[in-house]
Amino acid sequence: LTLVNLPSSMVFTITACQTTTTTPTNQSTTSTTTTTTKCMRPVTIDTEHTRVGPQAYDRSYAQLYHSWMGLNFSVAWGVTANKKDIRGIITIVTPTQQQQQQGSGGGGGSSSSSSSYMIAIQGSVFWQRVGSWKANLADMTLTAQPYNLEHQTVFFTTPGTATAAVPCGSSPGSGSGCVGFDVVGGGVLVGFSTIKKESVSSIEAVLHQALTKETNRYKKFGNLATVKEATQSAITWNTVWTPYEAGPFQPVSRGWNFVSGRFDNAYQWSYVIFDWDNIFASYIAALDNKLLAYSNLVQVVKSKTAAGFVPNFSAGGRKSQDRTEPPIAGLVLWKIYEKFGDKWLLELLYDSIVDWNDWFWNKRLLGPLSMICLGTSYIKDYSGCCHMQDARYESGLDNSPMYDGNFFNHTSNLMELYDVGMGSLVISQYKATVKIANALGKQKDAAKYAKRAAQLADAMQKHLWDKDINTYSNMFSSNNTFYPRISPTTFYSMLAGLPNDSQVQHMINDWLFNEDKFCISKDWPLGVKDTCYWGLPSINADDPAYPPLGYWRGYVWGPMAQLTYWSLDTYSHVEVAAEGKKALSHQMKELMLNMWHRWHHICENYNPHKNGTECTGDKFYHWGALTGMLSLEQAGYWHHPP
């Protein structure tokens, strides 16, 4: 666990080390006793060895378990303040289990080995800042001296004794200092505070009080208390700050990094912002933390390229210069504005949303029927463009069966495919822009985007409804034939307001409620098959790509669930749409809780099979929590959190 103090960039890291002693047992050998020590390397929370607990938005309490080389331990920490309102961090480290590491060295029993463990607290400095740390075992302190700033001290309290001021493995930064504590037996090993020296019991009492307060917040959500804890954890455990960005934000997970290779200790800088992934994080946070939601949304939208679009990815100045991803920022911005009413946020982001809108109209409108397609724009001397796969990435559905085949035009760098999903989301963003423009008194802009939304909607309604299968389908522009590889993106047509009520009924009854298609059941778990148990797979279960499964080829994804829910909500006056919304939210909630109860994981994507027992992608990826957000929204908590 690495905690950074701002603005000094002084860091302390809680880690574990193992010392192995090998002793010769064969008297004739010339070998001598050897001792080796190795310490944990940096890991992220989306590993199978970490189980997170709750983390409060204000950092008053957080806790996690970690397992390493036979040692299991818990770290609980919190930000607190003394009577003078001086803020600091208090922490308790508790080993919960250690395996006895003893054995033969082999070779006929010529040696034996035994291992002991140490919890180490290591100080360092991040982000090329200047400073140093000094350990003092007599005073049980570790003191940071940042350049030209006041010193900071970590005060330790332990039932045992500190072992030595030793280098506890490789340094995560410059100016290191380290204090280690031998793990002997169970119970609390060490407590520490950055405010003053405190007893273990007093630190435990403060943390227990903070945990109780945080748990009581969740209880206000009634039978959705665990859902609230899980969705909030998806945000808090993925919230970071970096000098590259203007404020705190939520990278999709802690394991993704598009900034690697620039510094010796690259993980200090590691992160990536993905367009729609991160915008969904703002929606989750906005349930009851508008400041985190605002800060994250600003980082994403303001990553806009010089060409005018929000890029597929952005990290440390690097951006995808050729492609965007699904445009949901306008819709999420409007929902957040309706909730909190801060017009300044609309004003701040309006020009960027408008530029993005115009870029779509100028660069992704495909003839001859003038509907939206996917593509990858040519940029001189930019290597990451101009192939079919780059255009697939723009969909956000990297390997969807909807884009199997060769229909990429190497002259225009566009897919020759009218796209239902992307077209619907562009219309949705245009409609949201109309509302934003009117709120800002920009009636001329409002009229412009209302007209464009209507033009796109008319064309899609006229050409992309496939009456033979009763839903909207992508269509080849070369010959106006359908390419009916149907995914949940067909439902986004409702978000754009395309279908009439009769078409909505067909789409839901024939596709959403069909156990051979999208497997949502009003009577769940009845009415579904074990092979499509959780519902809403990323390609319909009757598609030939479904049985083998894979990434966007059948796994269940939070963003598809959220967009489908919003789509159904648009037609909630239609009885079957209201039923679909309720059933979808229930099924997705149970899917998320299945993994949360097992592992406390928030999955990048989920196995649709009943016997799926682990995440099928990253294990702590924040948009996986959208599967739980549906039930919070369905219960009315989005507009009225307790």
C-alpha positions as CSV (number, residue, x, y, z in Angstrom):
1,L,0.0,0.0,0.0
2,T,1.6,3.3,-1.1
3,L,0.3,6.6,0.3
4,V,1.4,9.9,-1.1
5,N,1.4,13.2,0.8
6,L,0.5,16.3,-1.3
7,P,2.0,18.7,-2.1
8,S,5.3,17.4,-0.9
9,S,5.2,14.0,-2.9
10,M,6.7,12.3,0.1
11,V,5.6,8.7,0.1
12,F,5.5,5.8,2.5
13,T,4.9,2.3,1.4
14,I,3.8,-0.7,3.5
15,T,5.3,-3.9,2.2
16,A,6.3,-7.4,3.2
17,C,9.7,-9.1,3.1
18,Q,10.7,-12.7,3.5
19,T,14.0,-13.8,4.9
20,T,15.1,-17.4,4.1
21,T,17.9,-19.0,6.0
22,T,19.5,-22.2,4.5
23,T,21.7,-24.3,6.8
24,P,23.9,-27.3,5.7
25,T,22.9,-30.5,7.4
26,N,25.5,-32.8,5.7
27,Q,28.7,-32.5,7.8
28,S,30.9,-33.3,4.9
29,T,29.8,-30.4,2.9
30,T,31.8,-27.2,2.6
31,S,28.7,-25.0,2.3
32,T,28.0,-22.3,4.8
33,T,24.7,-20.9,6.1
34,T,23.2,-18.4,3.7
35,T,20.5,-15.8,4.3
36,T,18.5,-14.2,1.5
37,T,15.8,-11.5,1.7
38,K,13.2,-10.6,-0.9
39,C,10.4,-8.1,-0.6
40,M,7.2,-7.6,-2.5
41,R,7.3,-5.8,-5.8
42,P,4.5,-3.2,-6.5
43,V,1.2,-4.9,-7.2
44,T,-2.2,-3.6,-8.0
45,I,-5.5,-4.3,-6.4
46,D,-6.8,-6.2,-9.4
47,T,-4.7,-9.3,-8.6
48,E,-6.0,-12.5,-7.1
49,H,-3.9,-11.9,-4.0
50,T,-5.7,-8.8,-2.9
51,R,-9.2,-8.5,-1.3
52,V,-10.3,-4.9,-0.7
53,G,-12.6,-3.8,2.0
54,P,-14.6,-0.6,2.2
55,Q,-13.0,2.8,1.5
56,A,-14.7,6.0,2.5
57,Y,-14.9,8.9,0.0
58,D,-13.2,11.2,2.6
59,R,-10.5,8.5,3.2
60,S,-11.5,8.4,6.9
61,Y,-11.4,4.6,6.6
62,A,-10.0,2.0,4.2
63,Q,-9.0,-1.6,4.5
64,L,-7.6,-4.4,2.4
65,Y,-6.1,-7.9,2.8
66,H,-3.1,-9.2,0.9
67,S,-1.5,-12.5,0.5
68,W,2.2,-12.9,-0.4
69,M,4.6,-15.9,-0.1
70,G,2.6,-17.6,2.6
71,L,1.9,-14.4,4.6
72,N,-1.6,-13.0,4.9
73,F,-2.0,-9.6,6.4
74,S,-4.6,-6.8,6.7
75,V,-3.9,-3.0,6.4
76,A,-6.5,-0.6,7.8
77,W,-5.9,3.1,7.4
78,G,-7.7,6.4,7.5
79,V,-7.2,10.2,7.2
80,T,-8.0,12.0,10.5
81,A,-7.3,15.3,12.2
82,N,-6.4,16.5,15.7
83,K,-8.0,19.2,17.7
84,K,-6.0,21.8,15.8
85,D,-7.4,20.4,12.6
86,I,-4.0,19.1,11.5
87,R,-4.7,16.2,9.2
88,G,-2.7,13.0,9.0
89,I,-2.9,9.3,8.4
90,I,-3.3,6.5,11.0
91,T,-2.7,2.9,10.1
92,I,-2.9,-0.6,11.7
93,V,-1.1,-3.6,10.1
94,T,-2.3,-7.0,11.3
95,P,-0.9,-10.3,10.1
96,T,-3.8,-12.8,9.9
97,Q,-1.9,-15.9,8.9
98,Q,1.6,-17.1,8.1
99,Q,2.6,-20.5,6.7
100,Q,5.7,-22.1,8.2
101,Q,8.2,-22.1,5.4
102,Q,10.5,-25.0,6.2
103,G,11.9,-27.7,4.1
104,S,14.7,-29.6,2.6
105,G,17.1,-28.1,0.2
106,G,17.2,-31.3,-1.9
107,G,20.2,-33.4,-2.9
108,G,19.6,-36.1,-0.3
109,G,18.8,-33.7,2.5
110,S,22.1,-31.8,2.4
111,S,20.5,-28.6,3.7
112,S,17.4,-27.3,5.3
113,S,15.7,-23.9,5.1
114,S,13.4,-21.8,7.2
115,S,11.7,-18.5,6.5
116,S,10.6,-15.5,8.6
117,Y,8.6,-12.4,7.6
118,M,8.8,-8.7,8.2
119,I,6.4,-5.9,7.6
120,A,8.3,-2.9,6.4
121,I,7.4,0.7,6.2
122,Q,9.5,2.4,3.5
123,G,9.8,6.1,2.8
124,S,10.6,7.5,-0.6
125,V,9.8,10.5,-2.9
126,F,7.7,10.5,-6.0
127,W,7.5,12.4,-9.3
128,Q,11.1,13.7,-9.5
129,R,10.6,15.8,-6.3
130,V,13.5,16.3,-3.9
131,G,13.6,15.1,-0.4
132,S,14.8,12.4,2.0
133,W,13.7,10.1,4.8
134,K,15.5,9.1,8.0
135,A,14.7,6.2,10.3
136,N,15.2,6.5,14.1
137,L,14.7,3.2,15.9
138,A,15.3,4.7,19.3
139,D,12.4,7.2,18.8
140,M,10.4,4.7,16.7
141,T,10.0,7.3,13.9
142,L,10.5,7.7,10.2
143,T,11.0,11.4,9.3
144,A,10.5,12.9,5.8
145,Q,12.3,16.1,4.9
146,P,10.9,17.4,1.6
147,Y,12.9,20.2,-0.1
148,N,11.8,23.7,1.2
149,L,8.8,22.3,3.1
150,E,8.2,21.4,6.7
151,H,9.3,17.9,7.8
152,Q,6.8,15.2,8.3
153,T,7.1,12.4,10.8
154,V,5.6,8.9,11.0
155,F,5.3,7.7,14.6
156,F,5.3,3.9,15.2
157,T,3.7,1.9,18.0
158,T,4.2,-1.8,18.3
159,P,3.7,-4.5,20.9
160,G,7.1,-5.8,19.8
161,T,10.2,-4.0,18.7
162,A,11.5,-2.6,15.5
163,T,14.2,-4.8,13.9
164,A,16.5,-2.5,12.1
165,A,16.7,0.5,9.8
166,V,17.4,-1.7,6.8
167,P,16.9,-1.4,3.1
168,C,13.7,-3.4,2.7
169,G,14.0,-4.3,-0.9
170,S,14.1,-2.1,-4.0
171,S,13.1,1.5,-3.5
172,P,9.9,2.8,-5.2
173,G,11.5,6.3,-5.4
174,S,14.5,8.3,-4.4
175,G,15.6,9.3,-0.9
176,S,14.5,6.1,0.8
177,G,14.4,5.2,4.5
178,C,12.9,2.0,6.0
179,V,11.8,0.5,9.3
180,G,10.9,-3.2,9.6
181,F,8.9,-5.2,12.1
182,D,9.3,-9.0,12.6
183,V,6.1,-10.9,12.2
184,V,5.8,-13.1,15.3
185,G,2.4,-14.7,16.1
186,G,-0.9,-13.1,15.4
187,G,-2.6,-9.8,16.4
188,V,-1.7,-6.3,15.6
189,L,1.9,-6.0,14.6
190,V,2.3,-2.2,14.3
191,G,0.3,1.0,14.3
192,F,1.4,4.4,13.1
193,S,0.3,7.9,12.9
194,T,1.6,11.0,11.0
195,I,0.1,13.4,13.6
196,K,1.6,12.2,17.0
197,K,2.7,9.1,18.8
198,E,-0.5,7.1,19.7
199,S,-1.1,3.7,21.3
200,V,-2.3,0.8,19.2
201,S,-5.6,0.8,21.1
202,S,-6.3,4.5,20.4
203,I,-5.6,4.1,16.7
204,E,-7.8,1.0,16.6
205,A,-10.6,2.9,18.3
206,V,-10.5,5.8,15.8
207,L,-10.5,3.4,12.9
208,H,-13.3,1.4,14.3
209,Q,-15.4,4.5,14.8
210,A,-14.7,5.5,11.2
211,L,-15.6,2.0,9.9
212,T,-18.9,2.1,11.9
213,K,-19.7,5.5,10.4
214,E,-19.0,4.3,6.9
215,T,-20.9,1.1,7.3
216,N,-23.9,3.1,8.6
217,R,-23.8,5.1,5.4
218,Y,-24.3,1.9,3.4
219,K,-27.1,0.7,5.7
220,K,-29.2,3.7,4.6
221,F,-29.5,2.0,1.2
222,G,-31.5,-0.8,2.8
223,N,-31.3,-4.1,1.0
224,L,-28.9,-2.5,-1.5
225,A,-26.3,-1.6,1.2
226,T,-23.8,-4.2,-0.2
227,V,-24.4,-2.9,-3.8
228,K,-23.6,0.6,-2.5
229,E,-20.4,-0.6,-0.8
230,A,-19.3,-2.4,-4.0
231,T,-20.1,0.4,-6.5
232,Q,-18.4,3.0,-4.2
233,S,-15.3,0.7,-3.8
234,A,-15.0,0.6,-7.6
235,I,-14.5,4.4,-7.5
236,T,-12.5,4.9,-4.4
237,W,-9.9,2.2,-4.9
238,N,-9.4,3.4,-8.5
239,T,-9.0,7.1,-7.6
240,V,-5.6,8.6,-8.2
241,W,-3.7,11.8,-8.7
242,T,-0.8,12.4,-11.0
243,P,1.1,15.5,-12.0
244,Y,0.0,14.9,-15.6
245,E,-3.6,15.7,-14.8
246,A,-5.4,18.7,-13.2
247,G,-7.1,16.8,-10.4
248,P,-8.1,13.5,-9.0
249,F,-9.7,11.0,-11.4
250,Q,-10.5,7.3,-11.8
251,P,-8.4,5.3,-14.3
252,V,-10.3,2.2,-15.4
253,S,-8.2,0.0,-13.2
254,R,-4.8,0.3,-11.5
255,G,-3.3,-2.3,-13.8
256,W,-3.6,-0.3,-17.1
257,N,-0.7,1.9,-18.0
258,F,-0.1,3.9,-21.2
259,V,2.7,6.0,-19.7
260,S,5.3,3.2,-19.2
261,G,9.0,3.6,-20.1
262,R,9.4,7.3,-19.5
263,F,11.1,7.0,-16.0
264,D,13.0,4.4,-14.1
265,N,10.1,4.0,-11.7
266,A,7.3,4.1,-14.2
267,Y,4.6,2.9,-11.9
268,Q,4.6,6.2,-10.1
269,W,3.2,7.7,-13.3
270,S,1.2,4.8,-14.6
271,Y,-2.4,5.3,-15.7
272,V,-4.6,5.6,-18.7
273,I,-7.9,7.5,-19.3
274,F,-10.2,5.7,-21.7
275,D,-13.0,7.9,-23.1
276,W,-16.3,6.3,-22.3
277,D,-14.9,4.0,-19.6
278,N,-13.9,7.1,-17.5
279,I,-17.1,9.0,-18.3
280,F,-19.1,6.1,-16.8
281,A,-16.9,6.4,-13.6
282,S,-18.2,10.0,-13.2
283,Y,-21.8,8.7,-13.4
284,I,-21.1,6.2,-10.7
285,A,-19.4,8.7,-8.4
286,A,-22.1,11.3,-9.0
287,L,-24.5,9.1,-7.0
288,D,-23.3,10.9,-3.9
289,N,-19.9,12.5,-4.6
290,K,-20.2,15.3,-7.0
291,L,-16.7,16.6,-6.6
292,L,-15.0,13.4,-7.7
293,A,-17.5,13.1,-10.5
294,Y,-16.8,16.6,-11.7
295,S,-13.0,16.3,-11.5
296,N,-13.0,13.0,-13.4
297,L,-15.3,14.2,-16.1
298,V,-13.3,17.3,-16.6
299,Q,-10.1,15.3,-17.1
300,V,-11.7,13.1,-19.7
301,V,-13.5,15.8,-21.8
302,K,-10.6,18.2,-21.6
303,S,-8.3,15.5,-23.0
304,K,-9.8,16.5,-26.4
305,T,-7.4,16.3,-29.3
306,A,-6.5,19.2,-31.6
307,A,-8.8,17.6,-34.2
308,G,-11.8,18.2,-31.9
309,F,-12.7,14.8,-30.5
310,V,-12.2,13.1,-27.1
311,P,-9.7,10.4,-27.8
312,N,-10.0,6.6,-27.3
313,F,-7.1,6.9,-24.8
314,S,-5.1,9.6,-23.1
315,A,-2.2,9.2,-20.8
316,G,0.8,11.5,-19.9
317,G,0.4,13.6,-23.1
318,R,-0.1,10.5,-25.3
319,K,-3.4,10.3,-27.1
320,S,-5.0,8.3,-29.9
321,Q,-4.9,10.9,-32.6
322,D,-7.0,8.9,-35.1
323,R,-10.1,7.7,-33.3
324,T,-12.6,8.4,-30.5
325,E,-15.0,6.1,-28.7
326,P,-18.7,6.1,-28.0
327,P,-19.8,9.7,-27.2
328,I,-21.7,9.6,-23.9
329,A,-20.2,12.7,-22.3
330,G,-23.1,15.0,-23.3
331,L,-25.7,12.6,-21.8
332,V,-23.8,12.1,-18.6
333,L,-23.0,15.8,-18.2
334,W,-26.7,16.6,-18.6
335,K,-27.7,13.9,-16.0
336,I,-25.2,15.3,-13.6
337,Y,-26.4,18.9,-14.2
338,E,-30.0,17.9,-13.6
339,K,-28.9,16.3,-10.3
340,F,-26.7,19.1,-8.9
341,G,-27.6,22.2,-11.0
342,D,-24.1,23.7,-11.4
343,K,-24.2,25.6,-14.6
344,W,-20.5,26.5,-14.5
345,L,-19.8,22.8,-15.3
346,L,-21.9,23.1,-18.5
347,E,-20.1,26.3,-19.4
348,L,-16.7,24.7,-18.8
349,L,-17.3,21.6,-21.0
350,Y,-19.7,23.0,-23.6
351,D,-17.2,24.0,-26.3
352,S,-15.4,20.6,-26.1
353,I,-18.7,18.7,-26.4
354,V,-19.6,20.9,-29.4
355,D,-16.3,20.3,-31.1
356,W,-16.7,16.6,-30.7
357,N,-20.2,16.8,-32.1
358,D,-19.0,18.6,-35.2
359,W,-16.1,16.2,-35.7
360,F,-18.5,13.3,-35.9
361,W,-20.6,15.2,-38.4
362,N,-17.6,16.0,-40.6
363,K,-15.5,12.8,-40.2
364,R,-17.9,9.9,-39.5
365,L,-20.9,10.6,-41.7
366,L,-21.0,7.8,-44.4
367,G,-22.6,8.2,-47.8
368,P,-24.7,7.7,-49.7
369,L,-27.4,7.5,-46.9
370,S,-25.6,9.9,-44.5
371,M,-25.5,7.8,-41.4
372,I,-22.8,7.3,-38.8
373,C,-20.0,4.8,-39.2
374,L,-16.7,3.9,-37.5
375,G,-13.3,4.9,-38.8
376,T,-9.7,5.8,-38.1
377,S,-8.5,9.2,-39.4
378,Y,-5.2,9.5,-41.2
379,I,-2.6,11.6,-39.4
380,K,0.8,12.2,-41.0
381,D,3.6,10.4,-39.1
382,Y,1.2,8.8,-36.7
383,S,1.6,5.0,-36.7
384,G,-1.5,4.0,-34.8
385,C,-4.1,4.4,-37.5
386,C,-5.7,3.4,-40.7
387,H,-6.4,-0.3,-40.3
388,M,-9.7,-2.2,-39.7
389,Q,-8.7,-3.0,-36.1
390,D,-8.2,0.7,-35.3
391,A,-11.7,1.4,-36.5
392,R,-13.0,-1.5,-34.4
393,Y,-11.4,0.2,-31.4
394,E,-13.4,3.3,-32.0
395,S,-16.6,1.3,-31.3
396,G,-15.3,0.5,-27.8
397,L,-16.2,-3.1,-28.6
398,D,-12.7,-4.2,-29.7
399,N,-13.4,-7.6,-31.2
400,S,-17.2,-7.7,-31.5
401,P,-18.5,-10.1,-34.1
402,M,-20.5,-7.2,-35.5
403,Y,-17.2,-6.2,-37.1
404,D,-16.0,-9.6,-38.3
405,G,-15.1,-9.3,-42.0
406,N,-13.4,-7.1,-44.5
407,F,-15.4,-4.0,-45.2
408,F,-12.8,-1.3,-44.4
409,N,-12.2,1.3,-47.1
410,H,-8.4,2.1,-47.2
411,T,-9.0,5.3,-49.0
412,S,-11.5,6.9,-46.7
413,N,-10.3,4.9,-43.7
414,L,-13.9,4.2,-42.8
415,M,-15.9,1.0,-42.2
416,E,-18.4,0.7,-45.0
417,L,-21.1,-0.1,-42.4
418,Y,-23.9,2.1,-41.1
419,D,-23.6,1.5,-37.3
420,V,-26.8,1.3,-35.2
421,G,-25.0,1.6,-31.8
422,M,-22.6,4.5,-32.6
423,G,-25.3,6.3,-34.7
424,S,-27.7,6.1,-31.8
425,L,-25.2,7.4,-29.3
426,V,-24.3,10.3,-31.6
427,I,-28.0,11.2,-31.7
428,S,-28.2,10.9,-28.0
429,Q,-25.3,13.3,-27.5
430,Y,-26.8,15.8,-30.0
431,K,-30.1,15.7,-28.1
432,A,-28.2,16.3,-24.8
433,T,-26.4,19.2,-26.4
434,V,-29.7,20.7,-27.3
435,K,-30.7,20.7,-23.6
436,I,-27.3,22.1,-22.6
437,A,-27.4,24.8,-25.2
438,N,-30.8,25.9,-24.2
439,A,-29.7,26.0,-20.5
440,L,-26.8,28.3,-21.5
441,G,-29.0,30.5,-23.7
442,K,-27.5,29.3,-27.0
443,Q,-30.7,28.8,-29.0
444,K,-28.9,28.9,-32.3
445,D,-26.7,25.9,-31.4
446,A,-29.7,24.1,-29.9
447,A,-31.5,24.4,-33.3
448,K,-28.5,23.2,-35.1
449,Y,-28.1,20.0,-33.2
450,A,-31.8,19.3,-33.0
451,K,-31.8,19.4,-36.8
452,R,-28.8,17.1,-37.1
453,A,-30.3,14.7,-34.6
454,A,-33.5,14.6,-36.5
455,Q,-31.7,14.0,-39.8
456,L,-29.8,11.0,-38.4
457,A,-32.8,9.6,-36.7
458,D,-35.0,9.8,-39.8
459,A,-32.3,8.0,-41.9
460,M,-31.8,5.3,-39.3
461,Q,-35.5,4.7,-38.8
462,K,-36.1,4.5,-42.5
463,H,-33.2,2.2,-43.4
464,L,-31.9,0.2,-40.4
465,W,-35.1,-1.4,-39.1
466,D,-34.9,-5.1,-40.2
467,K,-38.6,-6.2,-40.4
468,D,-37.6,-9.8,-40.8
469,I,-36.0,-10.0,-37.4
470,N,-37.9,-7.2,-35.6
471,T,-34.9,-5.1,-34.5
472,Y,-32.4,-2.6,-35.8
473,S,-29.4,-4.0,-37.7
474,N,-26.1,-2.6,-39.0
475,M,-26.1,-2.3,-42.8
476,F,-23.4,-2.4,-45.5
477,S,-23.2,0.9,-47.4
478,S,-21.9,-0.8,-50.5
479,N,-25.2,-2.7,-51.2
480,N,-27.7,-1.7,-48.5
481,T,-27.9,-5.2,-47.2
482,F,-28.2,-5.9,-43.5
483,Y,-25.3,-7.5,-41.4
484,P,-27.5,-8.9,-38.6
485,R,-24.8,-9.8,-36.0
486,I,-27.1,-8.4,-33.2
487,S,-25.6,-7.1,-29.9
488,P,-27.2,-5.0,-27.1
489,T,-26.3,-2.0,-29.2
490,T,-29.5,-2.6,-31.1
491,F,-31.4,-1.4,-28.0
492,Y,-29.5,2.0,-28.0
493,S,-31.9,2.9,-30.8
494,M,-34.4,3.5,-28.0
495,L,-32.0,6.0,-26.3
496,A,-32.0,7.9,-29.6
497,G,-35.8,7.8,-29.7
498,L,-36.0,5.9,-33.0
499,P,-38.7,3.2,-32.7
500,N,-42.4,3.5,-32.2
501,D,-44.1,1.7,-29.3
502,S,-44.9,-1.3,-31.4
503,Q,-41.3,-1.7,-32.5
504,V,-40.2,-1.4,-28.9
505,Q,-42.5,-4.3,-27.9
506,H,-41.1,-6.5,-30.7
507,M,-37.5,-5.7,-29.7
508,I,-38.0,-6.5,-26.0
509,N,-40.2,-9.6,-26.5
510,D,-38.3,-11.0,-29.4
511,W,-34.8,-10.2,-28.3
512,L,-34.4,-9.0,-24.7
513,F,-36.8,-11.5,-23.1
514,N,-35.8,-14.3,-25.4
515,E,-33.8,-17.1,-23.7
516,D,-31.9,-17.8,-26.9
517,K,-31.0,-14.1,-27.5
518,F,-30.3,-11.8,-24.6
519,C,-31.7,-14.0,-21.8
520,I,-33.4,-11.4,-19.5
521,S,-36.3,-12.9,-17.6
522,K,-39.0,-11.3,-15.5
523,D,-39.0,-14.5,-13.4
524,W,-35.3,-14.9,-13.1
525,P,-33.6,-17.4,-12.3
526,L,-36.5,-19.1,-14.0
527,G,-36.8,-18.7,-17.8
528,V,-33.1,-18.8,-18.7
529,K,-30.6,-21.4,-19.6
530,D,-27.4,-22.1,-17.7
531,T,-25.3,-21.1,-20.7
532,C,-26.9,-17.6,-20.7
533,Y,-27.8,-17.5,-17.0
534,W,-26.9,-13.9,-16.1
535,G,-28.2,-12.3,-19.3
536,L,-27.4,-9.5,-21.7
537,P,-24.3,-11.1,-23.4
538,S,-22.3,-8.8,-25.6
539,I,-23.5,-10.8,-28.7
540,N,-26.8,-12.5,-28.7
541,A,-26.7,-16.2,-27.6
542,D,-27.9,-17.4,-31.0
543,D,-24.9,-15.9,-32.8
544,P,-22.3,-18.5,-33.9
545,A,-19.6,-16.4,-32.1
546,Y,-21.4,-16.9,-28.7
547,P,-20.6,-20.5,-27.7
548,P,-16.8,-20.2,-27.5
549,L,-17.2,-16.8,-25.8
550,G,-14.4,-14.2,-25.5
551,Y,-14.0,-10.5,-24.6
552,W,-16.8,-8.6,-26.6
553,R,-17.9,-12.0,-28.1
554,G,-20.4,-13.0,-25.4
555,Y,-19.1,-11.8,-22.0
556,V,-21.4,-9.5,-20.1
557,W,-20.3,-5.8,-19.8
558,G,-21.4,-3.1,-17.4
559,P,-21.5,-0.3,-20.0
560,M,-23.8,-2.3,-22.3
561,A,-26.1,-2.9,-19.3
562,Q,-26.2,0.8,-18.4
563,L,-26.9,2.0,-21.9
564,T,-29.6,-0.6,-22.4
565,Y,-31.2,0.4,-19.1
566,W,-31.2,4.1,-20.1
567,S,-32.6,3.0,-23.5
568,L,-35.5,1.1,-21.8
569,D,-36.1,4.0,-19.5
570,T,-36.6,6.3,-22.5
571,Y,-39.7,4.1,-23.3
572,S,-40.8,3.4,-19.7
573,H,-44.3,4.5,-20.7
574,V,-44.5,1.2,-22.6
575,E,-45.3,-1.5,-20.1
576,V,-42.9,-4.1,-21.5
577,A,-40.1,-1.6,-21.4
578,A,-40.7,-0.9,-17.8
579,E,-40.8,-4.6,-17.1
580,G,-37.5,-5.0,-19.0
581,K,-35.8,-2.3,-17.1
582,K,-36.8,-3.9,-13.8
583,A,-35.8,-7.4,-14.8
584,L,-32.5,-6.2,-16.3
585,S,-31.5,-4.2,-13.1
586,H,-32.3,-7.3,-10.9
587,Q,-30.3,-9.7,-13.0
588,M,-27.3,-7.4,-13.4
589,K,-27.3,-6.7,-9.6
590,E,-27.2,-10.4,-8.9
591,L,-24.3,-10.9,-11.4
592,M,-22.2,-8.2,-9.7
593,L,-22.9,-9.5,-6.2
594,N,-22.0,-13.0,-7.2
595,M,-18.4,-11.9,-7.8
596,W,-18.4,-9.4,-4.9
597,H,-19.4,-12.0,-2.3
598,R,-16.9,-14.5,-3.7
599,W,-13.8,-12.3,-4.1
600,H,-14.7,-8.6,-3.7
601,H,-13.9,-8.2,-7.3
602,I,-15.5,-5.7,-9.7
603,C,-15.1,-7.3,-13.1
604,E,-14.1,-5.7,-16.4
605,N,-16.6,-8.2,-17.8
606,Y,-18.5,-11.3,-16.6
607,N,-19.0,-14.8,-17.7
608,P,-22.7,-15.3,-18.7
609,H,-22.7,-18.9,-17.7
610,K,-24.2,-20.0,-14.4
611,N,-21.0,-21.7,-13.3
612,G,-18.8,-18.7,-14.0
613,T,-16.9,-18.2,-10.8
614,E,-14.3,-15.6,-11.6
615,C,-14.0,-12.4,-13.7
616,T,-13.3,-12.9,-17.3
617,G,-11.2,-9.7,-17.6
618,D,-9.5,-7.4,-15.1
619,K,-10.6,-8.1,-11.6
620,F,-11.1,-4.5,-10.4
621,Y,-12.3,-2.4,-13.3
622,H,-14.7,0.4,-12.3
623,W,-17.3,0.2,-15.0
624,G,-18.1,-3.4,-13.9
625,A,-19.9,-1.7,-11.1
626,L,-22.5,-0.3,-13.6
627,T,-24.2,-3.7,-13.3
628,G,-25.0,-2.7,-9.7
629,M,-25.7,0.9,-10.5
630,L,-28.9,-0.1,-12.3
631,S,-30.5,-1.4,-9.1
632,L,-29.6,1.8,-7.3
633,E,-31.1,3.9,-10.1
634,Q,-34.2,1.6,-10.3
635,A,-34.7,2.1,-6.5
636,G,-34.7,5.9,-7.0
637,Y,-31.3,6.5,-5.3
638,W,-29.7,8.3,-8.2
639,H,-32.0,11.3,-7.7
640,H,-32.6,10.9,-4.0
641,P,-29.6,9.2,-2.2
642,P,-30.2,8.8,1.5
